[in-house]
Amino acid sequence: MSQSVKRPLLIGVTGGIGSGKTTVCRIFEALGIPVYSADERAKWLVDHDAILKSDVTRLLGSEAYDEAGRYNRSWVAAQVFAKPDLLLQLNALIHPRVYADTELWARGYADKPYLIKEAALLRAAGEDGNNLDKLIVVQSPLELRIQRIHQRDPHRSEQEIKNIISRQMSDEERVQMADYVIYNNETQLLIPQVLRLHETFCQIGL
């Protein structure tokens, strides 16, 4: 990032499926902090970013997009499901475009002390190829996560949910990356935890 262009502090929020990271982000939004949804923006970019569309087509072939130019998600998912190397190559195309999009978005909020970037997968703050200043990990007990996912997606079986969770990074790995941990376990109040971090980030971001 160019040193001549200042952007606010960028705080990452991540957590496993069903951990409640989106709920945490909504609390930050209620406090007036803009939230960038990396996963939603990645979906938009893969459909609309001309550079990315060209790169994806070069990697996967013309079937990656339909005749109307829309990303063929189900076909792509089938291609990369059994080919981890291909998935890594695809992510290596998408992530830099999301990075650049995040930076552009962030510079539009120079008046804010900090901003939030939400994503299912975020690296530790300070790692190469990452534009985060700090990383929050939202933690929640496994059984509670399964219950939440089942309520949200009742068609999914418990085994299917466990399979999804098993393919994600472990809680221990996430905590090792974290600068801060929010516990969304229904025994510790969520809003006070977010408020404490809000106060901390406002002081750092001054």
Beta strands, then each sheet from edge to edge (+ up, - down):
strand 1: 9-14
strand 2: 35-37
strand 3: 114-118
strand 4: 134-139
strand 5: 180-183
sheet 1: 2+ 3+ 1+ 4+ 5+
end
